[in-house]
Amino acid sequence: MAGVNDAIGAATRLGEIGFVEFTTKLVSDVFDTLVASNLRQQQAFIELLQATSKSLTAYVNETKDDIGPGEIMQVLTAIAPRNTDTPPTSDSPTAVTSGGKLSADEAAAINTALTITDPDTNAVSNDKAAKAGALDDKAIDALREAVAQRVAANKYTLLKEMVKLGMLRLVVTDGTIESGLNFHTYGSDFLRNNSSRYSSQQFQLKATAQTGSILSAWVKASASTAYTSVNVSTSNTSSGSSSGVDVTITGGVKINFKTDYLPLDTP
């Protein structure tokens, strides 16, 4: 009965699983996640408004250092690709590289591409960083700085357009929280003794005969037989004990909810 007792003992310890505590934490975590998600959305919108409330010049000066070399290289490759004056030993995809050279037309095209227009005042600024002729390290750094400013200005314009479109917000209108428990335990005891039987039989026959020669009047013959039988049997008994218990406990919680908004401003 050890297996049965173990199964019953396991069933009586159902409370140690902590199903109620698990469900409580599940519900609270879901609501905490919804509130935190909404707060993050509000915070992102506030940061967007703060960024676009600055002037273009202030925004560019504060963010141009955040423009990575990958973005700068993409812009330079687009507006100043490799030319015939690019050193053949260089693997740079742009003509703006050490030892390179820009023509007058290439320098003008670069300056046009790097021109910045303020979306609020329509003011145009261009420091004409690109100049025709050979490129040294100082000229290359100036071009990279101009590209970083142009990329930052593009992001500023994009943020301005996002503010005009309004805030994109994800709202949960309704939902379902489900929590379930399926507790199953089973125990059994079984004992069996098997029986065995051994049986052996053997039969032997030996016979000899001799007729003798034609000169003898005697006829000689002999015969013998042997039979052996062995039968061994253990106690042909079988005994067993089989018992079991199956305990199944099920439980579940289902909560339907819908979100709403409570105005924070009071008249």
N, C-alpha and C positions, 0 to 999 in steps of 0.2 A: 504493500500500500504506500510505499515511499513516493512513487510517481504521482499518485492521487493527492497525497498531502502536499507535495510541492506545487501542484497546479492550483489547489485551493489557497495555499499560502501566497502564491503570486497574485491571485485575484484579490485577496484581501488588502494587498499593498497598492491598489489602484490609485489611492489618493496621493501616493508619493510621486506620481508622474507629473503632477502640477498642471493639469489641463486647464483649470480655471485661471491660474496665473498666466499660462501661455496665451489664452484667449484675450485676457485683459491687456497684456502687452501688445498683442497683435492689433487690437483696436486702437490703443493709444498711439502706437507707432504710425499707423495709417493716418490718423488725424494730425499728428505732429509733422508728418511728411507733407501733407497738403498745406498746412499753414506755412511751413518753411519754404515750400515751393512758391507760394504766393508772395511771401516777403522777398524772396530772391528776385522775382519778376519786378516787384515795385522798386527794389534797390537798383536793378539794372536800368530802369527807366529814369530814376533820379540821376544816376551817373551820366546817362545820355543827355539829359537836360543841362547838367552842369558843364559837360564838355562843349555843347553847342552854344552855351551862353557866353563863351569866351570869344574874343576876336580871332580872325583867321591867323593873324601874326602870332598871337599868344599861343594858340593851339599848336601851330607848326613848331615854334621854338621849344615847346614842352614835350613834343612827341617825336621829333625828327630823329633823336638818338635811339628811339625804339625800332626804327626801320632796319631790318637785318640786311646783311650783305647779299643774301639770296634775292630779295626783292629788288635791291639796287642793280644787281647783275641782270635780272630779267628786263628791267627798263632800258639799261644801256644796250643790251643785245638787240632790243626792238628798235631803238632810235639811232644806234650807231653800230651796225654789224661790222664784221671784219672787212677790211679792204686790202688793196694791193700793197699798201705800205705797212701792213701788220707783219711783224717779224715772223718768218716761217717756223722759227723754233718755238713760238708761243702757241699755247693751246687755248688761248682766250677766245671766246665766241664773239667778242666785241672789239672794235678798233681802239677803244679807250683802254689801252694797256701800255705797260712800260716799253718804250722803244717804238711805239706807234706814231701815226701822223694823221692829222685831219686836214681835209681840203676846206676851202672857203664855203663851198656848198654844204658839206657835212656839218661844219660848225654852225652854220645858219639854221639847218634843220634841227640840230640838237637844241639850240637856244629857243626855237619856236616851240618844240615839244615840252620844254621845261618852264614855259611861261605860266605864271600863276595868276588866276583871276579870282578876286574876292566875291563870293556869291551874294554878299549883303550890299557892298558898295560898287561892285563891278570894276573896282580898281585893278589895274594890271601891273604886275611887277616881274621884272626879269633882269637878273644881274649879269646876263650874257657870260656865263661861266665858260662856255666853249669858245676857243679861239683857234684859228687856222694855224697849222704848223706842227712841229714835233711836240710830243707829250712827255713831260717829265713828271716826277712824283707829285710836285706841287699842283700842276694842272689836273692830274688825275684825281687828287683829293678834292679839288674844287668842284669837279664834275660830280663826284659821288655825293658831296654835300648838297649840291643843287638837286640831284635826283631824290635824295632823302626828303628834302623840303617839298618837292613836287608830289611825292607819294603821300606825305602827311596831309598836304592840301586836298588831295583826292579823298582821303578818309574823312576829312572835315566836311567836304561837300556831301559825301554819302550820309553822314550822320544828320546833316541838316534835312536831307530828303526823308530820312526815317522819321524825324520828328513831325514833318508835315503829314506823313501817312498815318501817324498815330501809334499808340502802343499795342504791340502784339502780345496778347495775354491768353494763357491757357487756363480754362476754368472747368472744374469738375461739377457737372450738373447733378449726377446721381451715381451711385455705386453700390457694390455689395461686398461685404466682408464675410467670409465663410471660414469656420474652424471645425474640424472633425476629429474624432477619436475612435479607433477601432482596436480594442484590446482583446487578444485571444490567447488562451492558455490551455494546455491539454497535458494530462498525465496518465500513465498506465503501468501495470505490473503484469508480467506473464512468465510462467515457469512451466517447463515440460520435460519429462523423462522419456526417452525412446527405448524400445526393446530391440533385441537382436536374436537371431536364430542361426544355428549352424547344423548342416546335415550332410553326411557323406556315406556313400554306399560303394562297395567294391566286390566284384565277383570274379573268381579265377577258376579256370578249368585246365587241368593237365592230363594228358592221356598218351600212352605209348602202346604199341602193338608189334608183335614179331611173329611171323608165320613159320619161320624156320626154313630149312631146305627140304627138298623133295625126299631127302634120305632120312629125315627125322619124322617120327610119328607124333611128336609133341608140338603143341601150339602154345606159345607164350603170349600173354596179354596183361597189361596193368593199366589202371586209371585212378585218378584222384581229383577231388574237387575242394574248393575253399570259398567261403562267403564271409564277408566282413561288413558290418553295418554300425555306423556311429551317428548318434543323434544328440546334439547338445543344444539346449535352449535356455536363454536367460529368462528371468521373470518377465513374461509378456504383459507388462503393465504400463499404463500411461496415466500420468496425473498432471493436472495443470490448474493454474489460477489466473484468471484474466479479469481485470477490472479497470475502469478508466473514468475520467471526468473531463468534460469539455465545457469551458466557461468562455462566453463571448459577451463583451460589454461594448455597446456603441453609444456615442453621444455626439452632438453637434450644435453649433451656434451659427445662425445666419442673421445678419443685420443689414437692412436696407437704409441708406441715408441719401440725403440730398443737400447740397451746399446752398447757402444763401449769404447775402451781404447785409451787414448792419451799418447804417450810416454813422460815421464818427462825428460829423459836424452837428451841432445843436443850434436851434434858432435862438 
